[in-house]
């Protein structure tokens, strides 16, 4: 046995050694490149370009009656802020705390950095008084103070329906009542009034109608009002104080 390996074996060992050195250099360069890339990206993300610095970078879509100032005031947006650090959930909750906003959605645009807000507002379908204040009601019975509709003086047509002495505990009754008002437009109901006792009065085509305090009878009472449409042909409306339908089985005409 010779003390030195054959020439072929020496060549193979040298080739393996060179290949291992080459792979080691490649791995080192890859590591350096990756570290440089990570550092560059980290540095890039800290550049002011990625910040929301001005109010012009907040885009508001879908609003009509809710004013821009009202939305920005509710947002309390801290300028300047990196786009990826903005908490969309927090901003959504702030916007939906505005009484005149039903639903809000927040989308973040990275390039260029923008916050895009989509607002679905509550539609005012009646002018309403609540605790001595003037405001509006939506179809779900949410009362909204007039100040939360800052664009109400524009091209918007004010609702013809008036609701007096509204209270929060009337919400369920109101939802049923408004559905029936919409279902029977021929009754021409233009005013809804709750007395302090809870007694409900309507101003209709046939005059003033008392519906009492039991809202479970509303559907039946509206059907009776429909049957009384031609009452004014028989009785002068000016001589009727109100029509008492609090008991649908006993229709009473209260005269002056």
DATA-V371112 format. One record per residue. N is the residue number from 1. OMEGA is omega in whole degrees, -180 to 180 (NA if undefined). D_LAST is the distance of its C-alpha to the last C-alpha in whole Angstrom. Layout:
BEGIN
N;OMEGA;D_LAST + N;OMEGA;D_LAST
END
This chain:
BEGIN
1;-178;137 + 2;-179;137 + 3;-179;135 + 4;178;133 + 5;179;131 + 6;-179;131 + 7;-180;130 + 8;-179;128 + 9;177;126 + 10;179;126 + 11;-180;125 + 12;180;122 + 13;179;121 + 14;180;121 + 15;179;119 + 16;180;116 + 17;178;117 + 18;179;116 + 19;179;113 + 20;177;111 + 21;179;112 + 22;179;110 + 23;179;107 + 24;178;107 + 25;178;107 + 26;180;104 + 27;179;102 + 28;179;102 + 29;178;101 + 30;180;98 + 31;179;97 + 32;180;98 + 33;-180;96 + 34;179;93 + 35;179;93 + 36;179;93 + 37;180;90 + 38;179;88 + 39;179;88 + 40;178;88 + 41;178;84 + 42;178;83 + 43;-179;84 + 44;-178;82 + 45;179;79 + 46;-180;79 + 47;-179;79 + 48;-179;76 + 49;-174;76 + 50;-176;74 + 51;168;71 + 52;-171;68 + 53;-175;68 + 54;179;65 + 55;180;62 + 56;179;63 + 57;175;64 + 58;-176;61 + 59;-178;59 + 60;179;55 + 61;170;54 + 62;-178;51 + 63;176;48 + 64;-177;46 + 65;179;43 + 66;-175;45 + 67;178;47 + 68;179;51 + 69;179;51 + 70;-179;49 + 71;-180;51 + 72;179;54 + 73;180;53 + 74;-178;52 + 75;-175;55 + 76;-172;57 + 77;-180;60 + 78;175;64 + 79;-15;66 + 80;-173;69 + 81;178;69 + 82;-174;71 + 83;-177;69 + 84;179;70 + 85;-177;69 + 86;-180;66 + 87;-177;63 + 88;-179;61 + 89;-180;59 + 90;179;58 + 91;178;57 + 92;180;55 + 93;178;53 + 94;-179;53 + 95;-178;51 + 96;173;49 + 97;174;48 + 98;-175;46 + 99;-177;42 + 100;178;42 + 101;178;45 + 102;-177;45 + 103;175;49 + 104;177;52 + 105;-180;55 + 106;173;58 + 107;180;62 + 108;176;65 + 109;-175;67 + 110;-177;71 + 111;-18;72 + 112;-176;71 + 113;178;69 + 114;170;66 + 115;-177;62 + 116;-176;60 + 117;174;56 + 118;-174;54 + 119;170;50 + 120;-174;47 + 121;176;44 + 122;-178;41 + 123;177;39 + 124;-178;35 + 125;177;33 + 126;169;30 + 127;-173;29 + 128;172;28 + 129;-179;28 + 130;-179;30 + 131;178;30 + 132;-180;29 + 133;178;31 + 134;179;31 + 135;-177;33 + 136;174;33 + 137;169;32 + 138;-174;35 + 139;-180;34 + 140;178;36 + 141;175;34 + 142;178;36 + 143;-178;34 + 144;178;37 + 145;-176;37 + 146;-176;37 + 147;-179;40 + 148;171;42 + 149;-173;41 + 150;179;43 + 151;-175;43 + 152;-178;39 + 153;-179;40 + 154;-178;42 + 155;-177;42 + 156;177;39 + 157;-178;36 + 158;178;33 + 159;178;31 + 160;-179;27 + 161;180;26 + 162;178;24 + 163;-177;24 + 164;176;23 + 165;179;24 + 166;176;27 + 167;-176;30 + 168;-178;33 + 169;176;32 + 170;-172;30 + 171;-179;32 + 172;178;33 + 173;-179;29 + 174;-179;29 + 175;177;32 + 176;-178;31 + 177;-178;27 + 178;176;29 + 179;-180;31 + 180;177;28 + 181;178;27 + 182;-178;30 + 183;-177;31 + 184;-179;27 + 185;-179;27 + 186;178;26 + 187;176;22 + 188;179;23 + 189;-178;21 + 190;179;22 + 191;175;20 + 192;-178;21 + 193;172;20 + 194;173;21 + 195;-179;20 + 196;178;22 + 197;-177;22 + 198;179;23 + 199;-174;19 + 200;177;19 + 201;176;17 + 202;172;17 + 203;-171;16 + 204;177;17 + 205;-177;18 + 206;180;15 + 207;-178;13 + 208;-176;12 + 209;176;14 + 210;-180;15 + 211;179;19 + 212;-176;19 + 213;-176;23 + 214;-176;25 + 215;180;27 + 216;-178;29 + 217;-173;26 + 218;-178;25 + 219;179;28 + 220;-179;26 + 221;178;23 + 222;178;23 + 223;178;25 + 224;178;22 + 225;179;20 + 226;179;23 + 227;-178;23 + 228;-176;19 + 229;-176;20 + 230;-179;20 + 231;-178;16 + 232;175;15 + 233;-178;18 + 234;-178;16 + 235;178;12 + 236;-177;11 + 237;-179;10 + 238;179;9 + 239;-178;6 + 240;175;6 + 241;174;5 + 242;177;9 + 243;-176;11 + 244;177;13 + 245;-180;17 + 246;171;19 + 247;-175;20 + 248;-179;21 + 249;-180;22 + 250;-179;19 + 251;-177;16 + 252;177;13 + 253;-180;10 + 254;-179;7 + 255;174;4 + 256;NA;0
END
